[in-house]
Amino acid sequence: MPSIAIIGTGYVGLVSGACLADFGNNVICVDIDEKKIARLENGEIPIYEPGLEAIVSRNTAAGRLSFTNSLIYAVQRSAVIFIAVGTPSADDGSADLLYVENAAREIGKIITGYKIVVDKSTVPIGTGKKVRQWITEELDMRIKTGVLAVDAVTFDVVSNPEFLREGAAVQDFTHPDRIVIGAETQQARAAMKEVYRALYLNETPYIETNIESAETIKYAANAFLAVKVTFINEIANLCEKVGANIQDVAKAIGRDGRIGTKFLHPGPGYGGSCFPKDTQALVHIGRDCQSYLSIVEAAITANETQKKKMSQKIEIGMGGNLGGKKIAILGLAFKPNTDDMREAPALVIIQELIKKGAAIRACDPVAIQEASLRFKPSKNAVTFFDDEYKAIEGANALVIMTEWNQYRNLDLKRVKQLLAEPYFFDLRNVYKRSDMEQNGFKYFAVGQ
């Protein structure tokens, strides 16, 4: 098994490093954040991801997984170097490659023999060429200063995009639908197959292609799913106008094998670290190439509109005046099983409700700490609770924002007693209208 360095211990880097170690590889995770590395060495996991802590603990104890602040130490001891740093959105919507460039240049300053450098971060199409250029520039500088002999070092660049769902990342990494390897040499392809040998033996589909295709695959996959989510939300809005039921519509069209059932669940809009950022970046790439992606652009606009429609649904449902109303929000993270609030619908919807005069009583199993930071400017308008029933008590309305399991099976009789008014806004269509109305709620869902 090849030795592996993972640059970056964020969400992608830590999950990838731990799971690759679990495949039997020797993995060194490196990060410039000394506090984060110290926490990892002490067995603390800085992100919430089900199942990850056990894998990190198991492989650290086995000696296959280690953590360091020294990039030199990690790179010199590894044959394959994964770049798994952040690529945040710039002001114009493009992906900011500063951290990728810094990592590539540092690699160029260190390597003394053949290495395989793997882009694991989600990066714009063409980044593989830039990574090669940045490393080459640093190698040339070492040659000019006499530190390195001419042609003493060779390297390959590989694109190996991740397809991890937050809340299910361990399962996704260990049981993937496919492994995509974008490489230019047979040596690099063979090495990557060794990295993923455990999956190769399990007959996981491998897609071998060039670097640009691999980079495009990642963006195209996320953009398609974002469009699919947006499509079903717009159909749900139409269903409300014409008297149709979106759940029946989604079930029927999902049975079409060409469409499929996944991502046909209407709600308050998509969020998270991937769909918003990646769709914006893909649109920016299209504009730069004068190959405009009008469908993706429309999905971005419609998704932002969907979030505001949800606050309007609540306002209209409660009679058009939210001044002084207390609204209980159950779920703050953009999806269950994560504490990630990046681009979460809750961020927009809660702010819109506050603007309309409402006071928010918010609850989430794991995202309260993150939410308290994001809503700090609105601290007088948002109160946080670690118990859903305490959040509901005395509220004029209840909103299901994120479909955590514990919110799927609420004690409805208790909820009805605790609410000051029986308004129930189910933005994830968790409950049945007939049950809710039978229990005396004024029930509002999406697409019904």
Stockholm file with secondary structure:
# STOCKHOLM 1.0

chainA/1-448         MPSIAIIGTGYVGLVSGACLADFGNNVICVDIDEKKIARLENGEIPIYEPGLEAIVSRNTAAGRLSFTNSLIYAVQRSAVIFIAVGTPSADDGSADLLYVENAAREIGKIITGYKIVVDKSTVPIGTGKKVRQWITEELDMRIKTGVLAVDAVTFDVVSNPEFLREGAAVQDFTHPDRIVIGAETQQARAAMKEVYRALYLNETPYIETNIESAETIKYAANAFLAVKVTFINEIANLCEKVGANIQDVAKAIGRDGRIGTKFLHPGPGYGGSCFPKDTQALVHIGRDCQSYLSIVEAAITANETQKKKMSQKIEIGMGGNLGGKKIAILGLAFKPNTDDMREAPALVIIQELIKKGAAIRACDPVAIQEASLRFKPSKNAVTFFDDEYKAIEGANALVIMTEWNQYRNLDLKRVKQLLAEPYFFDLRNVYKRSDMEQNGFKYFAVGQ
#=GR chainA/1-448 SS CCEEEEECCSHHHHHHHHHHHHTTCEEEEECSCHHHHHHHHTTCCSSCCTTHHHHHHHHHHTTSEEEESCHHHHHHTCSEEEECCCCCBCTTSSBCCHHHHHHHHHHHHHCCSCEEEEECSCCCTTHHHHHHHHHHHHHHHHHHTTSSCTTCCCEEEEECCCCCCTTSHHHHHHSCSCEEEECSSHHHHHHHHHHTHHHHHTTCCEEEECHHHHHHHHHHHHHHHHHHHHHHHHHHHHHHHHTCCHHHHHHHHHTSTTTCSTTCCCCSCCCSSSHHHHHHHHHHHHHHTTCCCHHHHHHHHHHHHHHHHHHHHHHHHTTSCCTTCEEEEECCSSSTTCCCCTTCHHHHHHHHHHHTTCEEEEECSSCHHHHHHHTGGGTTTEEEESSHHHHHTTCSEEEECSCCHHHHTCCHHHHHHHCSSCEEEETTCCSCHHHHHHTTCEEECSCC
#=GC SS_cons         CCEEEEECCSHHHHHHHHHHHHTTCEEEEECSCHHHHHHHHTTCCSSCCTTHHHHHHHHHHTTSEEEESCHHHHHHTCSEEEECCCCCBCTTSSBCCHHHHHHHHHHHHHCCSCEEEEECSCCCTTHHHHHHHHHHHHHHHHHHTTSSCTTCCCEEEEECCCCCCTTSHHHHHHSCSCEEEECSSHHHHHHHHHHTHHHHHTTCCEEEECHHHHHHHHHHHHHHHHHHHHHHHHHHHHHHHHTCCHHHHHHHHHTSTTTCSTTCCCCSCCCSSSHHHHHHHHHHHHHHTTCCCHHHHHHHHHHHHHHHHHHHHHHHHTTSCCTTCEEEEECCSSSTTCCCCTTCHHHHHHHHHHHTTCEEEEECSSCHHHHHHHTGGGTTTEEEESSHHHHHTTCSEEEECSCCHHHHTCCHHHHHHHCSSCEEEETTCCSCHHHHHHTTCEEECSCC
//
